[in-house]
Amino acid sequence: MNTVSVQFPDSITTVFGDSDPGKPILSAAVVKWYELGRISQGKAAELLGLSRVEFLDLLAAFKVSAWQYTEDELTEELALD
């Protein structure tokens, strides 16, 4: 696994408290990658060490839809039935 080091100002504790900000920042990044269609739900859950259900809960917490279909993809999907 790769490591990324980021320096934060001391004032970041007002946002994250005394806890390590790494996990929430990684969670936000992974949710965004999913929202942009760069990774699947399964891959996102794997990256965060979560089950698919836990990842769906995380999406809800970030107010991101679990359904990431374009209009064309949805039309195609519905036409298959």
VOBA-1610 file (N, C-alpha, C; in pm, whole numbers, padded with zeros to 5 digits, always signed):
BEGIN
Met+00085-00118+00000Met+00000+00000+00000Met+00089+00124+00000Asn+00049+00224-00075Asn+00123+00350-00080Asn+00086+00438+00038Thr+00176+00528+00072Thr+00152+00622+00181Thr+00161+00763+00127Val+00069+00847+00170Val+00070+00989+00136Val+00080+01067+00266Ser+00175+01158+00272Ser+00190+01242+00392Ser+00140+01382+00360Val+00057+01433+00449Val+00001+01566+00431Val+00020+01643+00561Gln+00068+01764+00550Gln+00083+01849+00668Gln-00042+01936+00683Phe-00094+01940+00805Phe-00212+02020+00836Phe-00176+02126+00938Pro-00240+02241+00930Pro-00219+02340+01036Pro-00280+02289+01166Asp-00229+02336+01277Asp-00280+02294+01407Asp-00430+02321+01421Ser-00480+02421+01351Ser-00621+02456+01363Ser-00714+02348+01308Ile-00660+02248+01239Ile-00744+02141+01186Ile-00812+02064+01298Thr-00759+02073+01419Thr-00820+02003+01533Thr-00960+02057+01562Thr-00991+02178+01518Thr-01127+02229+01538Thr-01227+02151+01452Val-01179+02091+01343Val-01266+02012+01255Val-01269+01866+01299Phe-01153+01810+01327Phe-01142+01667+01356Phe-01122+01634+01502Gly-01110+01734+01587Gly-01079+01708+01727Gly-00937+01655+01738Asp-00913+01574+01838Asp-00779+01519+01855Asp-00757+01392+01775Ser-00860+01345+01705Ser-00844+01221+01630Ser-00763+01244+01502Asp-00711+01136+01450Asp-00633+01139+01327Asp-00725+01175+01210Pro-00694+01280+01134Pro-00782+01318+01023Pro-00767+01228+00900Gly-00672+01136+00902Gly-00647+01053+00785Gly-00766+00972+00739Lys-00834+00904+00831Lys-00948+00818+00794Lys-01064+00897+00734Pro-01108+01009+00797Pro-01218+01083+00734Pro-01180+01144+00599Ile-01055+01183+00584Ile-01012+01240+00456Ile-01010+01131+00349Leu-00959+01013+00384Leu-00960+00901+00290Leu-01104+00863+00254Ser-01191+00860+00353Ser-01332+00829+00327Ser-01393+00928+00230Ala-01367+01055+00250Ala-01421+01159+00161Ala-01367+01142+00020Ala-01238+01111+00008Ala-01178+01093-00124Ala-01238+00973-00196Val-01253+00862-00125Val-01308+00740-00186Val-01454+00762-00227Val-01532+00828-00144Val-01671+00859-00180Val-01674+00945-00306Lys-01586+01042-00315Lys-01581+01129-00434Lys-01541+01050-00558Trp-01442+00961-00545Trp-01402+00878-00659Trp-01518+00792-00706Tyr-01596+00739-00610Tyr-01714+00661-00647Tyr-01816+00750-00718Glu-01841+00867-00662Glu-01939+00960-00720Glu-01900+00999-00863Leu-01772+01011-00889Leu-01723+01047-01023Leu-01719+00927-01118Gly-01750+00808-01066Gly-01751+00689-01149Gly-01615+00628-01172Arg-01518+00665-01093Arg-01382+00613-01112Arg-01362+00476-01048Ile-01441+00444-00946Ile-01432+00314-00880Ile-01572+00263-00851Ser-01583+00133-00835Ser-01712+00070-00805Ser-01741+00075-00655Gln-01864+00041-00620Gln-01899+00031-00477Gln-01812-00073-00408Gly-01793-00186-00473Gly-01713-00293-00414Gly-01570-00250-00389Lys-01510-00183-00488Lys-01372-00136-00474Lys-01362-00030-00366Ala-01460+00059-00362Ala-01461+00165-00260Ala-01468+00105-00120Ala-01558+00008-00103Ala-01571-00058+00027Ala-01440-00127+00064Glu-01379-00194-00032Glu-01252-00263-00007Glu-01143-00165+00036Leu-01132-00051-00033Leu-01030+00048+00000Leu-01044+00099+00143Leu-01168+00106+00191Leu-01194+00158+00325Leu-01205+00048+00430Gly-01195-00078+00388Gly-01209-00188+00483Gly-01350-00202+00536Leu-01448-00171+00451Leu-01589-00175+00490Leu-01663-00283+00412Ser-01776-00326+00463Ser-01866-00410+00385Ser-01940-00319+00287Arg-02007-00379+00188Arg-02086-00298+00094Arg-02194-00222+00167Val-02259-00286+00265Val-02366-00220+00341Val-02309-00101+00418Glu-02193-00117+00480Glu-02130-00006+00553Glu-02094+00107+00457Phe-02049+00071+00334Phe-02018+00176+00237Phe-02144+00250+00195Leu-02255+00178+00179Leu-02381+00244+00145Leu-02423+00342+00255Asp-02400+00304+00380Asp-02428+00395+00492Asp-02339+00518+00484Leu-02212+00498+00445Leu-02120+00611+00431Leu-02166+00704+00319Leu-02211+00647+00208Leu-02264+00729+00099Leu-02380+00815+00148Ala-02468+00755+00226Ala-02582+00830+00280Ala-02534+00943+00370Ala-02432+00918+00450Ala-02378+01021+00539Ala-02321+01138+00460Phe-02265+01109+00342Phe-02211+01214+00255Phe-02315+01268+00159Lys-02439+01216+00169Lys-02548+01258+00080Lys-02514+01234-00068Val-02454+01118-00093Val-02420+01076-00229Val-02508+00957-00264Ser-02571+00963-00378Ser-02659+00854-00421Ser-02579+00727-00448Ala-02636+00615-00408Ala-02575+00485-00438Ala-02594+00449-00585Trp-02686+00517-00652Trp-02713+00493-00793Trp-02639+00594-00877Gln-02534+00552-00943Gln-02452+00642-01023Gln-02467+00607-01171Tyr-02588+00623-01221Tyr-02617+00597-01361Tyr-02630+00729-01437Thr-02580+00730-01561Thr-02611+00841-01650Thr-02751+00814-01705Glu-02810+00914-01767Glu-02943+00897-01825Glu-02943+00785-01929Asp-02839+00781-02013Asp-02830+00676-02115Asp-02816+00537-02053Glu-02733+00525-01949Glu-02714+00396-01882Glu-02845+00348-01819Leu-02917+00438-01757Leu-03043+00402-01694Leu-03146+00359-01798Thr-03154+00433-01908Thr-03246+00398-02017Thr-03212+00260-02071Glu-03084+00234-02092Glu-03040+00104-02143Glu-03074-00008-02043Glu-03048+00017-01916Glu-03077-00082-01811Glu-03226-00114-01806Leu-03310-00012-01815Leu-03455-00032-01809Leu-03507-00103-01934Ala-03440-00082-02047Ala-03482-00146-02172Ala-03454-00296-02170Leu-03364-00341-02086Leu-03330-00483-02080Leu-03441-00566-02018Asp-03527-00503-01940Asp-03635-00578-01872Asp-03750-00609-01962
//
